[in-house]
Amino acid sequence: MDASVELVKHLAPSVVNIHTEARSGHPSTQILGAERMGTGTVVDSSGLILTVNYVVMGGETIQVAFPRGRRLRAEIAAQDFDVGLAVLKVKRKELQIAALGSSKAVDLGTPVFAVASTGPQERRVSGGMVTYLGEFEAHWEYLLERGIVTSAVNPGFGGGPLFTLAGQMIGVVSLNLNEISRNSLAIPVECYREHQDELLRFGRVRSRPRRAWIGLFVHPLEEGVVVAGLVPGGPGERSGLREGDMIVSIDSEEIPTRKDLYRRLWRRGPGERVSFEVMRESDLKRLEITSGDRAEFYK
């Protein structure tokens, strides 16, 4: 079952195009580039826009374009580096907003649709259904307690809304998962709603313990977890970790899976020394790494 044309037309004014130009030399540009396009959703009539963090991270200038041609400069109001969301603020009131629902109200097989921008005034829609609800881990030191995977592929730039057929926004579309199948991942909208006051007051979630960050890209293998890449200038690279290292243990505790790696690492906070044992070629090496703070590194 697909969303009606009337429903999509009603919701489209709340979906915006985002154009970001990152600061020269910002560390995110080495991976994401200096110029980025994204999608966002107006979630408050006072000018708050919800999107994914990678679209605006390091942004020196951020322009928001509405479907009817209006363009406004936006500022970053809040960033959640753990979950991957960001909130922008524009100086315009009485904007049309999307009604926020909850992913907890949907189940496997629930029909949904995603809306995304493909240009300043262009919007596209993709329909499907919920195919998975649960933990989602990824290679960039990322573990989402409850991700939404749907067969509604992202039809444009990342950061757009995922809606139910009742017009309730239940998630923020983060990325396509084409390596698995034609699916997409959405971050549940309650990740924003439950921490909204903190995000808007402090610019981050202060009630959540700060997590140690190494700057790794890791892939799981049958034998364990291997370093597939390193953030340039991050704690791991500075401390001598190398691509291809097999992580054997952290603080003398074996690391059989990627989830174990994250859980063990996040018991520590930024600035703490973490002992890594890695297998490099045929040698077992021990590295002492002073962990970093992802939010401060990319601030």
C-alpha atoms as an extended CHARMM CRD file, in Angstrom:
* protein
*
       299  EXT
         1         1  MET       CA              0.0000000000        0.0000000000        0.0000000000  PROA      1               0.0000000000
         2         2  ASP       CA              1.4360000000        3.3780000000       -1.0220000000  PROA      2               0.0000000000
         3         3  ALA       CA              0.9350000000        6.8380000000        0.4060000000  PROA      3               0.0000000000
         4         4  SER       CA             -1.7030000000        8.9020000000       -1.3420000000  PROA      4               0.0000000000
         5         5  VAL       CA             -0.6720000000       11.8290000000       -3.5230000000  PROA      5               0.0000000000
         6         6  GLU       CA             -2.7250000000       14.1300000000       -1.2960000000  PROA      6               0.0000000000
         7         7  LEU       CA             -0.8580000000       13.0080000000        1.8200000000  PROA      7               0.0000000000
         8         8  VAL       CA              2.5390000000       13.4950000000        0.1870000000  PROA      8               0.0000000000
         9         9  LYS       CA              1.5420000000       16.9700000000       -1.0240000000  PROA      9               0.0000000000
        10        10  HSD       CA              0.4220000000       17.8380000000        2.4840000000  PROA      10              0.0000000000
        11        11  LEU       CA              3.7040000000       16.7180000000        4.0580000000  PROA      11              0.0000000000
        12        12  ALA       CA              6.1330000000       17.9950000000        1.3990000000  PROA      12              0.0000000000
        13        13  PRO       CA              6.3080000000       21.6280000000        2.6860000000  PROA      13              0.0000000000
        14        14  SER       CA              7.9010000000       20.3620000000        5.9100000000  PROA      14              0.0000000000
        15        15  VAL       CA             10.7580000000       18.6630000000        4.0140000000  PROA      15              0.0000000000
        16        16  VAL       CA             13.7270000000       20.8790000000        3.1410000000  PROA      16              0.0000000000
        17        17  ASN       CA             16.9100000000       20.6310000000        1.1160000000  PROA      17              0.0000000000
        18        18  ILE       CA             20.2070000000       21.2710000000        2.9410000000  PROA      18              0.0000000000
        19        19  HSD       CA             23.4080000000       22.5180000000        1.3280000000  PROA      19              0.0000000000
        20        20  THR       CA             26.4870000000       22.5360000000        3.5690000000  PROA      20              0.0000000000
        21        21  GLU       CA             29.9440000000       23.9300000000        2.9500000000  PROA      21              0.0000000000
        22        22  ALA       CA             32.3530000000       22.7050000000        5.6060000000  PROA      22              0.0000000000
        23        23  ARG       CA             35.1760000000       24.7730000000        7.0400000000  PROA      23              0.0000000000
        24        24  SER       CA             38.5160000000       24.4640000000        5.3130000000  PROA      24              0.0000000000
        25        25  GLY       CA             40.6520000000       21.8970000000        7.1080000000  PROA      25              0.0000000000
        26        26  HSD       CA             37.7960000000       20.4520000000        9.1600000000  PROA      26              0.0000000000
        27        27  PRO       CA             38.5980000000       16.7680000000        9.8340000000  PROA      27              0.0000000000
        28        28  SER       CA             35.2710000000       15.5750000000        8.4280000000  PROA      28              0.0000000000
        29        29  THR       CA             36.1590000000       16.8060000000        4.9370000000  PROA      29              0.0000000000
        30        30  GLN       CA             38.7510000000       14.0600000000        4.4620000000  PROA      30              0.0000000000
        31        31  ILE       CA             35.9680000000       11.4670000000        4.4980000000  PROA      31              0.0000000000
        32        32  LEU       CA             32.7550000000       13.3600000000        3.6750000000  PROA      32              0.0000000000
        33        33  GLY       CA             34.0690000000       16.1240000000        1.4290000000  PROA      33              0.0000000000
        34        34  ALA       CA             33.7540000000       19.8790000000        1.8710000000  PROA      34              0.0000000000
        35        35  GLU       CA             30.4010000000       20.2900000000        0.0980000000  PROA      35              0.0000000000
        36        36  ARG       CA             27.3840000000       18.1900000000        1.0810000000  PROA      36              0.0000000000
        37        37  MET       CA             23.7280000000       17.9250000000        0.2040000000  PROA      37              0.0000000000
        38        38  GLY       CA             21.0970000000       16.5930000000        2.5480000000  PROA      38              0.0000000000
        39        39  THR       CA             17.4590000000       16.5720000000        3.5570000000  PROA      39              0.0000000000
        40        40  GLY       CA             15.8230000000       17.8260000000        6.7320000000  PROA      40              0.0000000000
        41        41  THR       CA             12.3990000000       18.0260000000        8.3290000000  PROA      41              0.0000000000
        42        42  VAL       CA             10.8190000000       20.9920000000       10.1000000000  PROA      42              0.0000000000
        43        43  VAL       CA              9.8700000000       19.7210000000       13.5630000000  PROA      43              0.0000000000
        44        44  ASP       CA              8.9890000000       23.0200000000       15.2520000000  PROA      44              0.0000000000
        45        45  SER       CA              7.2300000000       26.0440000000       13.7610000000  PROA      45              0.0000000000
        46        46  SER       CA              9.8270000000       28.3280000000       15.3660000000  PROA      46              0.0000000000
        47        47  GLY       CA             12.3820000000       27.1310000000       12.8220000000  PROA      47              0.0000000000
        48        48  LEU       CA             13.8720000000       23.8530000000       14.0930000000  PROA      48              0.0000000000
        49        49  ILE       CA             14.9270000000       21.3110000000       11.4710000000  PROA      49              0.0000000000
        50        50  LEU       CA             15.9130000000       17.7110000000       12.2070000000  PROA      50              0.0000000000
        51        51  THR       CA             18.4760000000       15.9430000000       10.0140000000  PROA      51              0.0000000000
        52        52  VAL       CA             21.4530000000       13.5710000000       10.1710000000  PROA      52              0.0000000000
        53        53  ASN       CA             24.6960000000       14.8520000000       11.6420000000  PROA      53              0.0000000000
        54        54  TYR       CA             27.0220000000       13.8630000000        8.8060000000  PROA      54              0.0000000000
        55        55  VAL       CA             25.2900000000       16.3220000000        6.4560000000  PROA      55              0.0000000000
        56        56  VAL       CA             26.0700000000       19.3900000000        8.5780000000  PROA      56              0.0000000000
        57        57  MET       CA             29.1260000000       18.3630000000       10.6230000000  PROA      57              0.0000000000
        58        58  GLY       CA             31.8000000000       21.0580000000       10.3810000000  PROA      58              0.0000000000
        59        59  GLY       CA             29.5020000000       23.3190000000        8.3870000000  PROA      59              0.0000000000
        60        60  GLU       CA             30.7510000000       26.8800000000        7.9350000000  PROA      60              0.0000000000
        61        61  THR       CA             27.7190000000       27.8650000000        5.8610000000  PROA      61              0.0000000000
        62        62  ILE       CA             24.4710000000       25.9050000000        5.8110000000  PROA      62              0.0000000000
        63        63  GLN       CA             21.6680000000       26.8650000000        3.4420000000  PROA      63              0.0000000000
        64        64  VAL       CA             18.1430000000       25.4570000000        3.7150000000  PROA      64              0.0000000000
        65        65  ALA       CA             15.8170000000       25.5030000000        0.6960000000  PROA      65              0.0000000000
        66        66  PHE       CA             12.0590000000       25.0630000000        0.9940000000  PROA      66              0.0000000000
        67        67  PRO       CA              9.9190000000       23.4720000000       -1.7450000000  PROA      67              0.0000000000
        68        68  ARG       CA              8.4860000000       26.8230000000       -2.8450000000  PROA      68              0.0000000000
        69        69  GLY       CA             11.8720000000       28.3800000000       -3.4480000000  PROA      69              0.0000000000
        70        70  ARG       CA             12.6450000000       30.1260000000       -0.1580000000  PROA      70              0.0000000000
        71        71  ARG       CA             16.2650000000       29.8560000000        0.9630000000  PROA      71              0.0000000000
        72        72  LEU       CA             17.4390000000       30.5840000000        4.4760000000  PROA      72              0.0000000000
        73        73  ARG       CA             20.7380000000       30.4100000000        6.2750000000  PROA      73              0.0000000000
        74        74  ALA       CA             20.7540000000       27.8760000000        9.1090000000  PROA      74              0.0000000000
        75        75  GLU       CA             22.8700000000       27.4370000000       12.2260000000  PROA      75              0.0000000000
        76        76  ILE       CA             23.5800000000       24.2100000000       14.0760000000  PROA      76              0.0000000000
        77        77  ALA       CA             21.5270000000       24.1900000000       17.2760000000  PROA      77              0.0000000000
        78        78  ALA       CA             22.4600000000       20.7130000000       18.5210000000  PROA      78              0.0000000000
        79        79  GLN       CA             24.3950000000       17.5920000000       17.5600000000  PROA      79              0.0000000000
        80        80  ASP       CA             24.1810000000       14.0450000000       18.8730000000  PROA      80              0.0000000000
        81        81  PHE       CA             27.3610000000       12.3180000000       17.7060000000  PROA      81              0.0000000000
        82        82  ASP       CA             26.4220000000        9.0080000000       19.3380000000  PROA      82              0.0000000000
        83        83  VAL       CA             23.0820000000        8.5790000000       17.5900000000  PROA      83              0.0000000000
        84        84  GLY       CA             23.9150000000       10.6380000000       14.5090000000  PROA      84              0.0000000000
        85        85  LEU       CA             21.2600000000       13.3740000000       14.5830000000  PROA      85              0.0000000000
        86        86  ALA       CA             21.5560000000       17.1470000000       14.2930000000  PROA      86              0.0000000000
        87        87  VAL       CA             19.1380000000       20.0250000000       14.8210000000  PROA      87              0.0000000000
        88        88  LEU       CA             19.3260000000       23.1860000000       12.7090000000  PROA      88              0.0000000000
        89        89  LYS       CA             17.7520000000       26.5420000000       13.4510000000  PROA      89              0.0000000000
        90        90  VAL       CA             16.4950000000       29.0560000000       10.8790000000  PROA      90              0.0000000000
        91        91  LYS       CA             15.1730000000       32.5470000000       11.5620000000  PROA      91              0.0000000000
        92        92  ARG       CA             11.6640000000       32.0410000000       10.3310000000  PROA      92              0.0000000000
        93        93  LYS       CA              8.4930000000       31.3130000000       12.2470000000  PROA      93              0.0000000000
        94        94  GLU       CA              5.1430000000       29.7320000000       11.4620000000  PROA      94              0.0000000000
        95        95  LEU       CA              6.6860000000       27.0260000000        9.2950000000  PROA      95              0.0000000000
        96        96  GLN       CA              4.7230000000       23.9010000000        8.4820000000  PROA      96              0.0000000000
        97        97  ILE       CA              5.8980000000       21.0570000000       10.6770000000  PROA      97              0.0000000000
        98        98  ALA       CA              5.8050000000       17.2870000000       10.4530000000  PROA      98              0.0000000000
        99        99  ALA       CA              3.7690000000       15.5010000000       13.1340000000  PROA      99              0.0000000000
       100       100  LEU       CA              6.1410000000       13.4200000000       15.2440000000  PROA      100             0.0000000000
       101       101  GLY       CA              5.0840000000        9.8920000000       16.0840000000  PROA      101             0.0000000000
       102       102  SER       CA              7.0750000000        6.9840000000       17.5400000000  PROA      102             0.0000000000
       103       103  SER       CA              8.7180000000        3.9390000000       16.0270000000  PROA      103             0.0000000000
       104       104  LYS       CA              7.4150000000        2.0080000000       19.0350000000  PROA      104             0.0000000000
       105       105  ALA       CA              3.9540000000        2.2240000000       17.4820000000  PROA      105             0.0000000000
       106       106  VAL       CA              4.9830000000        0.2590000000       14.3650000000  PROA      106             0.0000000000
       107       107  ASP       CA              5.8000000000       -3.3950000000       13.8330000000  PROA      107             0.0000000000
       108       108  LEU       CA              7.3280000000       -5.5910000000       11.1640000000  PROA      108             0.0000000000
       109       109  GLY       CA              5.3480000000       -5.2510000000        7.9600000000  PROA      109             0.0000000000
       110       110  THR       CA              3.9890000000       -1.7800000000        8.7740000000  PROA      110             0.0000000000
       111       111  PRO       CA              3.7170000000        0.2490000000        5.5200000000  PROA      111             0.0000000000
       112       112  VAL       CA              5.9320000000        3.3530000000        5.4870000000  PROA      112             0.0000000000
       113       113  PHE       CA              7.3200000000        5.8710000000        3.0310000000  PROA      113             0.0000000000
       114       114  ALA       CA             10.3940000000        8.0890000000        2.9080000000  PROA      114             0.0000000000
       115       115  VAL       CA             10.6120000000       11.6110000000        1.5070000000  PROA      115             0.0000000000
       116       116  ALA       CA             13.9050000000       13.1860000000        0.4350000000  PROA      116             0.0000000000
       117       117  SER       CA             15.1940000000       16.1580000000       -1.5010000000  PROA      117             0.0000000000
       118       118  THR       CA             17.1000000000       15.6950000000       -4.7430000000  PROA      118             0.0000000000
       119       119  GLY       CA             17.6230000000       19.4260000000       -5.2480000000  PROA      119             0.0000000000
       120       120  PRO       CA             16.5520000000       22.7630000000       -3.7500000000  PROA      120             0.0000000000
       121       121  GLN       CA             12.9220000000       22.4070000000       -4.9060000000  PROA      121             0.0000000000
       122       122  GLU       CA             12.7780000000       18.7260000000       -5.9070000000  PROA      122             0.0000000000
       123       123  ARG       CA             11.3380000000       16.0570000000       -3.6130000000  PROA      123             0.0000000000
       124       124  ARG       CA             10.9940000000       12.3200000000       -4.1690000000  PROA      124             0.0000000000
       125       125  VAL       CA              9.0760000000        9.5940000000       -2.3590000000  PROA      125             0.0000000000
       126       126  SER       CA              9.7880000000        5.9020000000       -1.8290000000  PROA      126             0.0000000000
       127       127  GLY       CA              7.3410000000        3.4230000000       -0.3180000000  PROA      127             0.0000000000
       128       128  GLY       CA              7.8820000000        0.1090000000        1.4340000000  PROA      128             0.0000000000
       129       129  MET       CA              7.4490000000       -1.5860000000        4.7760000000  PROA      129             0.0000000000
       130       130  VAL       CA              9.3040000000       -2.1010000000        8.0330000000  PROA      130             0.0000000000
       131       131  THR       CA             11.5670000000       -5.1580000000        7.6830000000  PROA      131             0.0000000000
       132       132  TYR       CA             13.5860000000       -4.9780000000       10.9180000000  PROA      132             0.0000000000
       133       133  LEU       CA             13.4000000000       -3.2990000000       14.3240000000  PROA      133             0.0000000000
       134       134  GLY       CA             16.3010000000       -3.7500000000       16.7220000000  PROA      134             0.0000000000
       135       135  GLU       CA             19.9720000000       -3.2080000000       17.3650000000  PROA      135             0.0000000000
       136       136  PHE       CA             21.9870000000       -1.9000000000       14.4490000000  PROA      136             0.0000000000
       137       137  GLU       CA             25.7680000000       -1.7160000000       14.4560000000  PROA      137             0.0000000000
       138       138  ALA       CA             28.0300000000       -0.1600000000       11.8670000000  PROA      138             0.0000000000
       139       139  HSD       CA             31.7430000000        0.0970000000       11.1800000000  PROA      139             0.0000000000
       140       140  TRP       CA             32.3200000000        3.6800000000       12.4160000000  PROA      140             0.0000000000
       141       141  GLU       CA             32.0600000000        2.9780000000       16.1800000000  PROA      141             0.0000000000
       142       142  TYR       CA             28.2920000000        3.1070000000       15.9800000000  PROA      142             0.0000000000
       143       143  LEU       CA             25.6260000000        1.0500000000       17.7070000000  PROA      143             0.0000000000
       144       144  LEU       CA             21.9840000000        2.0660000000       17.6100000000  PROA      144             0.0000000000
       145       145  GLU       CA             19.8470000000        0.4540000000       20.3010000000  PROA      145             0.0000000000
       146       146  ARG       CA             16.8150000000        0.3460000000       18.0330000000  PROA      146             0.0000000000
       147       147  GLY       CA             17.1930000000        1.0110000000       14.3580000000  PROA      147             0.0000000000
       148       148  ILE       CA             14.4170000000        0.9470000000       11.7640000000  PROA      148             0.0000000000
       149       149  VAL       CA             15.2220000000       -0.9330000000        8.5710000000  PROA      149             0.0000000000
       150       150  THR       CA             12.6640000000       -0.6480000000        5.7830000000  PROA      150             0.0000000000
       151       151  SER       CA             12.2750000000       -1.6460000000        2.1490000000  PROA      151             0.0000000000
       152       152  ALA       CA             11.6010000000        2.0430000000        1.3920000000  PROA      152             0.0000000000
       153       153  VAL       CA             14.9880000000        2.9910000000       -0.0490000000  PROA      153             0.0000000000
       154       154  ASN       CA             16.2250000000        6.5300000000        0.4570000000  PROA      154             0.0000000000
       155       155  PRO       CA             14.9920000000        8.3460000000       -2.6820000000  PROA      155             0.0000000000
       156       156  GLY       CA             17.3850000000       11.2980000000       -2.3880000000  PROA      156             0.0000000000
       157       157  PHE       CA             19.8350000000       12.9800000000       -0.0430000000  PROA      157             0.0000000000
       158       158  GLY       CA             20.1360000000       11.6050000000        3.5030000000  PROA      158             0.0000000000
       159       159  GLY       CA             18.4020000000       13.0520000000        6.5470000000  PROA      159             0.0000000000
       160       160  GLY       CA             14.8040000000       13.0090000000        5.3350000000  PROA      160             0.0000000000
       161       161  PRO       CA             11.7250000000       11.7770000000        7.2160000000  PROA      161             0.0000000000
       162       162  LEU       CA             10.2440000000        8.3070000000        7.3700000000  PROA      162             0.0000000000
       163       163  PHE       CA              6.4480000000        8.4480000000        7.6430000000  PROA      163             0.0000000000
       164       164  THR       CA              3.6270000000        6.0420000000        8.3960000000  PROA      164             0.0000000000
       165       165  LEU       CA              0.5730000000        6.1170000000        6.1450000000  PROA      165             0.0000000000
       166       166  ALA       CA             -1.1290000000        8.1660000000        8.8610000000  PROA      166             0.0000000000
       167       167  GLY       CA              1.3950000000       10.9530000000        8.1990000000  PROA      167             0.0000000000
       168       168  GLN       CA              3.3320000000       10.4300000000       11.4510000000  PROA      168             0.0000000000
       169       169  MET       CA              7.1000000000       10.8940000000       11.2500000000  PROA      169             0.0000000000
       170       170  ILE       CA              8.7360000000        7.9110000000       12.9640000000  PROA      170             0.0000000000
       171       171  GLY       CA             12.3540000000        8.1900000000       11.8420000000  PROA      171             0.0000000000
       172       172  VAL       CA             15.1510000000       10.0760000000       10.1140000000  PROA      172             0.0000000000
       173       173  VAL       CA             16.5180000000        8.2170000000        7.1040000000  PROA      173             0.0000000000
       174       174  SER       CA             20.2570000000        7.8640000000        7.5340000000  PROA      174             0.0000000000
       175       175  LEU       CA             21.5800000000        5.6950000000        4.7130000000  PROA      175             0.0000000000
       176       176  ASN       CA             20.8170000000        2.9930000000        2.1950000000  PROA      176             0.0000000000
       177       177  LEU       CA             21.8430000000       -0.5750000000        2.9750000000  PROA      177             0.0000000000
       178       178  ASN       CA             22.2190000000       -1.8050000000       -0.5710000000  PROA      178             0.0000000000
       179       179  GLU       CA             25.0400000000       -4.1530000000        0.3940000000  PROA      179             0.0000000000
       180       180  ILE       CA             22.4350000000       -6.1510000000        2.3420000000  PROA      180             0.0000000000
       181       181  SER       CA             19.4390000000       -5.6540000000        0.0480000000  PROA      181             0.0000000000
       182       182  ARG       CA             17.4290000000       -2.7060000000       -1.1960000000  PROA      182             0.0000000000
       183       183  ASN       CA             16.7600000000       -1.4150000000        2.3030000000  PROA      183             0.0000000000
       184       184  SER       CA             17.4200000000        1.7760000000        4.2330000000  PROA      184             0.0000000000
       185       185  LEU       CA             18.1730000000        2.5760000000        7.8530000000  PROA      185             0.0000000000
       186       186  ALA       CA             16.2500000000        5.2040000000        9.7940000000  PROA      186             0.0000000000
       187       187  ILE       CA             17.0760000000        6.5900000000       13.2400000000  PROA      187             0.0000000000
       188       188  PRO       CA             13.9340000000        6.5330000000       15.4250000000  PROA      188             0.0000000000
       189       189  VAL       CA             12.4820000000        9.9950000000       15.9600000000  PROA      189             0.0000000000
       190       190  GLU       CA             12.2000000000        9.3330000000       19.7030000000  PROA      190             0.0000000000
       191       191  CYS       CA             16.0110000000        9.6240000000       19.8500000000  PROA      191             0.0000000000
       192       192  TYR       CA             15.2850000000       13.3090000000       19.3260000000  PROA      192             0.0000000000
       193       193  ARG       CA             12.0060000000       13.5980000000       21.2300000000  PROA      193             0.0000000000
       194       194  GLU       CA             13.2880000000       11.9650000000       24.4270000000  PROA      194             0.0000000000
       195       195  HSD       CA             16.3050000000       14.3050000000       24.5980000000  PROA      195             0.0000000000
       196       196  GLN       CA             14.8060000000       17.3920000000       22.9990000000  PROA      196             0.0000000000
       197       197  ASP       CA             15.1090000000       19.6510000000       26.0420000000  PROA      197             0.0000000000
       198       198  GLU       CA             18.7710000000       18.7700000000       26.6070000000  PROA      198             0.0000000000
       199       199  LEU       CA             19.6690000000       19.1240000000       22.9560000000  PROA      199             0.0000000000
       200       200  LEU       CA             18.1050000000       22.5480000000       22.6320000000  PROA      200             0.0000000000
       201       201  ARG       CA             19.4470000000       23.7960000000       25.9700000000  PROA      201             0.0000000000
       202       202  PHE       CA             23.0080000000       22.4560000000       25.8470000000  PROA      202             0.0000000000
       203       203  GLY       CA             23.5190000000       21.5390000000       22.1890000000  PROA      203             0.0000000000
       204       204  ARG       CA             24.1100000000       17.8850000000       23.1290000000  PROA      204             0.0000000000
       205       205  VAL       CA             22.7570000000       15.1050000000       25.3450000000  PROA      205             0.0000000000
       206       206  ARG       CA             24.3450000000       15.6690000000       28.7510000000  PROA      206             0.0000000000
       207       207  SER       CA             22.5340000000       12.8970000000       30.6120000000  PROA      207             0.0000000000
       208       208  ARG       CA             24.2510000000       10.1790000000       28.5740000000  PROA      208             0.0000000000
       209       209  PRO       CA             27.7800000000        9.2440000000       29.7290000000  PROA      209             0.0000000000
       210       210  ARG       CA             30.4600000000       10.4940000000       27.3350000000  PROA      210             0.0000000000
       211       211  ARG       CA             31.9740000000        7.6730000000       25.3320000000  PROA      211             0.0000000000
       212       212  ALA       CA             35.6100000000        6.9200000000       24.6270000000  PROA      212             0.0000000000
       213       213  TRP       CA             36.3540000000        7.2280000000       20.9110000000  PROA      213             0.0000000000
       214       214  ILE       CA             39.3000000000        5.7620000000       19.0080000000  PROA      214             0.0000000000
       215       215  GLY       CA             38.5790000000        6.7620000000       15.3990000000  PROA      215             0.0000000000
       216       216  LEU       CA             38.2870000000        3.2500000000       13.9590000000  PROA      216             0.0000000000
       217       217  PHE       CA             36.4850000000        1.7080000000       11.0390000000  PROA      217             0.0000000000
       218       218  VAL       CA             36.1350000000       -1.9710000000       11.9050000000  PROA      218             0.0000000000
       219       219  HSD       CA             34.7060000000       -5.0290000000       10.1800000000  PROA      219             0.0000000000
       220       220  PRO       CA             33.7140000000       -8.3230000000       11.8160000000  PROA      220             0.0000000000
       221       221  LEU       CA             35.2920000000      -11.5690000000       10.6350000000  PROA      221             0.0000000000
       222       222  GLU       CA             34.8930000000      -15.1390000000       11.8370000000  PROA      222             0.0000000000
       223       223  GLU       CA             38.2420000000      -14.7770000000       13.5970000000  PROA      223             0.0000000000
       224       224  GLY       CA             37.3060000000      -11.5160000000       15.3370000000  PROA      224             0.0000000000
       225       225  VAL       CA             37.3320000000       -7.8120000000       14.5630000000  PROA      225             0.0000000000
       226       226  VAL       CA             39.7460000000       -6.2390000000       12.0880000000  PROA      226             0.0000000000
       227       227  VAL       CA             40.6900000000       -2.5720000000       11.6310000000  PROA      227             0.0000000000
       228       228  ALA       CA             39.5090000000       -1.6580000000        8.1290000000  PROA      228             0.0000000000
       229       229  GLY       CA             40.4440000000        2.0270000000        8.3510000000  PROA      229             0.0000000000
       230       230  LEU       CA             41.3830000000        4.8760000000       10.6610000000  PROA      230             0.0000000000
       231       231  VAL       CA             40.2110000000        8.4570000000       10.9920000000  PROA      231             0.0000000000
       232       232  PRO       CA             43.1340000000       10.6550000000        9.9000000000  PROA      232             0.0000000000
       233       233  GLY       CA             44.5720000000       12.3290000000       12.9780000000  PROA      233             0.0000000000
       234       234  GLY       CA             42.3190000000       10.3780000000       15.3400000000  PROA      234             0.0000000000
       235       235  PRO       CA             43.4600000000        8.7370000000       18.5880000000  PROA      235             0.0000000000
       236       236  GLY       CA             43.9460000000        5.3300000000       16.9980000000  PROA      236             0.0000000000
       237       237  GLU       CA             46.1160000000        6.5280000000       14.1460000000  PROA      237             0.0000000000
       238       238  ARG       CA             48.1820000000        8.7380000000       16.4480000000  PROA      238             0.0000000000
       239       239  SER       CA             48.8110000000        5.7980000000       18.7850000000  PROA      239             0.0000000000
       240       240  GLY       CA             50.0690000000        3.4290000000       16.1180000000  PROA      240             0.0000000000
       241       241  LEU       CA             47.0590000000        1.3290000000       15.1570000000  PROA      241             0.0000000000
       242       242  ARG       CA             47.2020000000        0.1910000000       11.5480000000  PROA      242             0.0000000000
       243       243  GLU       CA             44.7370000000       -0.9530000000        8.9360000000  PROA      243             0.0000000000
       244       244  GLY       CA             44.6640000000       -4.7410000000        8.9790000000  PROA      244             0.0000000000
       245       245  ASP       CA             45.2880000000       -5.0920000000       12.7260000000  PROA      245             0.0000000000
       246       246  MET       CA             43.1490000000       -7.8160000000       14.3160000000  PROA      246             0.0000000000
       247       247  ILE       CA             41.8730000000       -6.6030000000       17.6870000000  PROA      247             0.0000000000
       248       248  VAL       CA             42.4340000000       -9.4060000000       20.2050000000  PROA      248             0.0000000000
       249       249  SER       CA             41.5750000000       -7.6890000000       23.4840000000  PROA      249             0.0000000000
       250       250  ILE       CA             40.8580000000       -4.3860000000       25.2080000000  PROA      250             0.0000000000
       251       251  ASP       CA             42.1250000000       -4.0130000000       28.7710000000  PROA      251             0.0000000000
       252       252  SER       CA             42.9020000000       -7.7720000000       28.7730000000  PROA      252             0.0000000000
       253       253  GLU       CA             39.2890000000       -8.6550000000       27.8850000000  PROA      253             0.0000000000
       254       254  GLU       CA             38.8370000000      -10.6670000000       24.6880000000  PROA      254             0.0000000000
       255       255  ILE       CA             36.9120000000       -9.0020000000       21.8530000000  PROA      255             0.0000000000
       256       256  PRO       CA             35.1910000000      -11.6650000000       19.7170000000  PROA      256             0.0000000000
       257       257  THR       CA             32.6410000000       -9.3760000000       18.0220000000  PROA      257             0.0000000000
       258       258  ARG       CA             32.2540000000       -5.7830000000       16.9330000000  PROA      258             0.0000000000
       259       259  LYS       CA             29.4550000000       -5.2550000000       19.4320000000  PROA      259             0.0000000000
       260       260  ASP       CA             31.7640000000       -6.4780000000       22.2080000000  PROA      260             0.0000000000
       261       261  LEU       CA             34.3700000000       -3.9840000000       21.0380000000  PROA      261             0.0000000000
       262       262  TYR       CA             31.9540000000       -1.0720000000       21.3080000000  PROA      262             0.0000000000
       263       263  ARG       CA             30.4520000000       -2.1360000000       24.6310000000  PROA      263             0.0000000000
       264       264  ARG       CA             33.8720000000       -2.6180000000       26.1870000000  PROA      264             0.0000000000
       265       265  LEU       CA             35.2340000000        0.6370000000       24.8100000000  PROA      265             0.0000000000
       266       266  TRP       CA             32.2370000000        2.6700000000       25.9620000000  PROA      266             0.0000000000
       267       267  ARG       CA             32.7960000000        1.6840000000       29.5660000000  PROA      267             0.0000000000
       268       268  ARG       CA             35.5730000000        4.2430000000       29.3770000000  PROA      268             0.0000000000
       269       269  GLY       CA             35.3050000000        7.9780000000       28.8670000000  PROA      269             0.0000000000
       270       270  PRO       CA             37.2680000000       10.3960000000       26.6930000000  PROA      270             0.0000000000
       271       271  GLY       CA             40.8310000000       10.9930000000       27.8300000000  PROA      271             0.0000000000
       272       272  GLU       CA             41.2450000000        7.5860000000       29.4720000000  PROA      272             0.0000000000
       273       273  ARG       CA             44.0500000000        5.2310000000       28.4670000000  PROA      273             0.0000000000
       274       274  VAL       CA             42.8770000000        1.9940000000       26.8740000000  PROA      274             0.0000000000
       275       275  SER       CA             45.1280000000       -1.0230000000       26.4130000000  PROA      275             0.0000000000
       276       276  PHE       CA             44.7500000000       -2.7380000000       23.0250000000  PROA      276             0.0000000000
       277       277  GLU       CA             46.2260000000       -6.0740000000       22.0430000000  PROA      277             0.0000000000
       278       278  VAL       CA             46.3080000000       -6.5670000000       18.2820000000  PROA      278             0.0000000000
       279       279  MET       CA             47.5890000000       -9.2650000000       15.9860000000  PROA      279             0.0000000000
       280       280  ARG       CA             49.6710000000       -7.6540000000       13.2510000000  PROA      280             0.0000000000
       281       281  GLU       CA             50.7800000000      -10.1660000000       10.6600000000  PROA      281             0.0000000000
       282       282  SER       CA             52.1860000000      -12.8920000000       12.9530000000  PROA      282             0.0000000000
       283       283  ASP       CA             53.0450000000      -10.7060000000       15.9340000000  PROA      283             0.0000000000
       284       284  LEU       CA             50.9920000000       -9.8450000000       19.0030000000  PROA      284             0.0000000000
       285       285  LYS       CA             51.4040000000       -6.1640000000       19.8360000000  PROA      285             0.0000000000
       286       286  ARG       CA             50.2250000000       -4.0910000000       22.7830000000  PROA      286             0.0000000000
       287       287  LEU       CA             49.2400000000       -0.4510000000       22.2850000000  PROA      287             0.0000000000
       288       288  GLU       CA             48.2780000000        2.1230000000       24.9030000000  PROA      288             0.0000000000
       289       289  ILE       CA             45.7540000000        4.5140000000       23.3720000000  PROA      289             0.0000000000
       290       290  THR       CA             44.4640000000        7.6850000000       24.9930000000  PROA      290             0.0000000000
       291       291  SER       CA             40.8540000000        7.8040000000       23.8740000000  PROA      291             0.0000000000
       292       292  GLY       CA             39.2940000000       10.9130000000       22.4090000000  PROA      292             0.0000000000
       293       293  ASP       CA             35.9190000000       12.6260000000       22.3210000000  PROA      293             0.0000000000
       294       294  ARG       CA             34.2610000000       12.3280000000       18.9200000000  PROA      294             0.0000000000
       295       295  ALA       CA             32.1600000000       15.4550000000       19.4680000000  PROA      295             0.0000000000
       296       296  GLU       CA             35.2000000000       17.5720000000       20.3990000000  PROA      296             0.0000000000
       297       297  PHE       CA             37.2680000000       16.1930000000       17.5140000000  PROA      297             0.0000000000
       298       298  TYR       CA             34.6030000000       17.1320000000       14.9710000000  PROA      298             0.0000000000
       299       299  LYS       CA             33.2560000000       20.2140000000       16.7420000000  PROA      299             0.0000000000
